[in-house]
Amino acid sequence: MREKNRAGKTVLSILLAAAAILWLYPIFMILINSVKKESAISTALAFTLPDSESFAGLANYVDAITSKGFLGSLGYSTLITLTSVIAILLFCSMCAWYITRVDGIISKALYYMFVFSMVVPFQMVMFTLSQTADKLKLNTPFNIWIIYLGFGAGLAVFMFCGFVKSIPIEIEEAALIDGCSPLHTFFLIDMHILKPTMISVGILEAMWVWNDYLLPTLVLDIKKYKTVPMLIQYFRGSYGKVEMGPMMACIMLTVIPIIIVYLAGQKYIIKGVAAGAVKG
């Protein structure tokens, strides 16, 4: 039995290693091509390591940062991601706490509405959303977080509800006896207990908002505001020629921050997802 278990683990490790290599291969290709000259990327040399003739150094990164307004787009993406994630964490955690602690028809209806929103395809509402955002003036990086709050609330409320159910009600009752109001109880006690789920939900929502291309393209005024994913498609020269080198460099500058965030909070993602989906 032990030998069979070892053999099974070995096979599983090999399969997972192969899957990891296949998953990382596109990122590796983008990385090596981001330091190559344009002539090397558009030929068969794109699949080889850079040499003395094809190596361009940091020229592509300098071009990506300076030529297309990368820093401005980076600022818009950062602003949208931070405001959206903060709003989702604050409002969805409070909503989940209310749904879990208040037993009634309204709370149950709210919960099922949030769960149902996760299965509604974005394509069904994107054209209506674009018109509504224009009418309500939600088409700027400063208030698009309201739209992201609506689309991100389903998963966040679902995960928070699962974790809040695991919090002993006696802790909150003791706080109320000591004179804490419901708001004080939530912010001073429950928020600390919700930390693992807060971090996991925050990272998952940040990855989604940061990499999102379709929603900002539909809602934002492209002539005034561009997020980093939107900016990547503008690395075009005359007659539609794509500037592959700067584009690869821009993609790497976009991918690296979110990879760092994900790796830093990976353990919290696993804990938060497990808590939100199993407990209660």
Solvent accessible surface area in square Angstrom, and as a share of the most:
residue,aa,sasa,rsa
1,M,170,0.76
2,R,194,0.71
3,E,141,0.63
4,K,150,0.64
5,N,81,0.42
6,R,169,0.62
7,A,56,0.43
8,G,41,0.40
9,K,141,0.60
10,T,75,0.44
11,V,84,0.48
12,L,100,0.50
13,S,66,0.43
14,I,108,0.55
15,L,108,0.54
16,L,108,0.54
17,A,52,0.41
18,A,46,0.36
19,A,56,0.44
20,A,48,0.37
21,I,115,0.59
22,L,134,0.66
23,W,200,0.70
24,L,103,0.51
25,Y,106,0.40
26,P,72,0.45
27,I,53,0.27
28,F,95,0.40
29,M,24,0.11
30,I,38,0.19
31,L,81,0.40
32,I,13,0.06
33,N,6,0.03
34,S,0,0.00
35,V,27,0.16
36,K,1,0.00
37,K,94,0.40
38,E,59,0.26
39,S,82,0.53
40,A,3,0.03
41,I,12,0.06
42,S,85,0.55
43,T,72,0.42
44,A,84,0.65
45,L,89,0.44
46,A,13,0.10
47,F,146,0.61
48,T,64,0.37
49,L,119,0.59
50,P,41,0.26
51,D,78,0.40
52,S,110,0.71
53,E,141,0.63
54,S,10,0.06
55,F,106,0.44
56,A,26,0.20
57,G,16,0.16
58,L,128,0.64
59,A,59,0.46
60,N,15,0.08
61,Y,33,0.12
62,V,89,0.51
63,D,51,0.26
64,A,0,0.00
65,I,58,0.29
66,T,98,0.57
67,S,57,0.37
68,K,63,0.27
69,G,44,0.43
70,F,7,0.03
71,L,117,0.58
72,G,42,0.40
73,S,6,0.04
74,L,53,0.27
75,G,39,0.37
76,Y,60,0.23
77,S,3,0.02
78,T,52,0.30
79,L,57,0.28
80,I,4,0.02
81,T,14,0.08
82,L,103,0.51
83,T,39,0.23
84,S,0,0.00
85,V,18,0.10
86,I,110,0.56
87,A,8,0.06
88,I,0,0.00
89,L,34,0.17
90,L,63,0.31
91,F,97,0.40
92,C,4,0.02
93,S,0,0.00
94,M,59,0.26
95,C,31,0.19
96,A,0,0.00
97,W,41,0.14
98,Y,92,0.35
99,I,18,0.09
100,T,31,0.18
101,R,59,0.22
102,V,66,0.38
103,D,124,0.64
104,G,28,0.27
105,I,151,0.77
106,I,122,0.62
107,S,2,0.01
108,K,119,0.50
109,A,47,0.36
110,L,55,0.28
111,Y,46,0.18
112,Y,144,0.55
113,M,129,0.57
114,F,46,0.19
115,V,43,0.25
116,F,132,0.55
117,S,51,0.33
118,M,82,0.37
119,V,103,0.59
120,V,51,0.29
121,P,67,0.42
122,F,44,0.18
123,Q,112,0.50
124,M,140,0.63
125,V,51,0.29
126,M,32,0.14
127,F,138,0.57
128,T,90,0.52
129,L,27,0.13
130,S,24,0.16
131,Q,118,0.52
132,T,57,0.33
133,A,1,0.00
134,D,70,0.36
135,K,163,0.69
136,L,111,0.55
137,K,140,0.59
138,L,22,0.11
139,N,36,0.18
140,T,32,0.19
141,P,0,0.00
142,F,127,0.53
143,N,41,0.21
144,I,0,0.00
145,W,69,0.24
146,I,75,0.38
147,I,10,0.05
148,Y,0,0.00
149,L,35,0.17
150,G,51,0.49
151,F,81,0.34
152,G,3,0.03
153,A,8,0.06
154,G,2,0.02
155,L,70,0.35
156,A,0,0.00
157,V,1,0.00
158,F,65,0.27
159,M,8,0.03
160,F,0,0.00
161,C,2,0.01
162,G,8,0.07
163,F,21,0.09
164,V,0,0.00
165,K,100,0.42
166,S,43,0.28
167,I,6,0.03
168,P,69,0.43
169,I,74,0.37
170,E,111,0.50
171,I,69,0.35
172,E,8,0.03
173,E,83,0.37
174,A,52,0.40
175,A,7,0.06
176,L,88,0.44
177,I,148,0.75
178,D,122,0.63
179,G,66,0.64
180,C,39,0.23
181,S,45,0.29
182,P,76,0.48
183,L,104,0.52
184,H,102,0.46
185,T,2,0.01
186,F,1,0.00
187,F,77,0.32
188,L,104,0.52
189,I,45,0.23
190,D,0,0.00
191,M,57,0.25
192,H,132,0.59
193,I,58,0.30
194,L,0,0.00
195,K,117,0.49
196,P,37,0.23
197,T,0,0.00
198,M,23,0.10
199,I,49,0.25
200,S,0,0.00
201,V,1,0.01
202,G,9,0.09
203,I,14,0.07
204,L,49,0.24
205,E,5,0.02
206,A,13,0.10
207,M,57,0.25
208,W,86,0.30
209,V,7,0.04
210,W,22,0.08
211,N,75,0.38
212,D,23,0.12
213,Y,87,0.33
214,L,69,0.35
215,L,5,0.02
216,P,2,0.01
217,T,33,0.19
218,L,47,0.23
219,V,3,0.02
220,L,9,0.04
221,D,54,0.28
222,I,58,0.29
223,K,191,0.81
224,K,140,0.59
225,Y,36,0.14
226,K,49,0.21
227,T,6,0.04
228,V,1,0.00
229,P,19,0.12
230,M,0,0.00
231,L,4,0.02
232,I,33,0.17
233,Q,65,0.29
234,Y,80,0.30
235,F,0,0.00
236,R,126,0.46
237,G,35,0.34
238,S,82,0.53
239,Y,222,0.85
240,G,45,0.43
241,K,130,0.55
242,V,41,0.24
243,E,46,0.21
244,M,55,0.24
245,G,0,0.00
246,P,8,0.05
247,M,29,0.13
248,M,30,0.13
249,A,0,0.00
250,C,0,0.00
251,I,38,0.19
252,M,9,0.04
253,L,43,0.22
254,T,8,0.05
255,V,36,0.21
256,I,73,0.37
257,P,52,0.32
258,I,17,0.09
259,I,58,0.30
260,I,106,0.54
261,V,64,0.37
262,Y,74,0.28
263,L,114,0.57
264,A,79,0.61
265,G,4,0.04
266,Q,77,0.34
267,K,119,0.51
268,Y,57,0.22
269,I,16,0.08
270,I,114,0.58
271,K,118,0.50
272,G,0,0.00
273,V,63,0.36
274,A,50,0.39
275,A,7,0.05
276,G,5,0.05
277,A,64,0.49
278,V,119,0.69
279,K,103,0.44
280,G,86,0.82
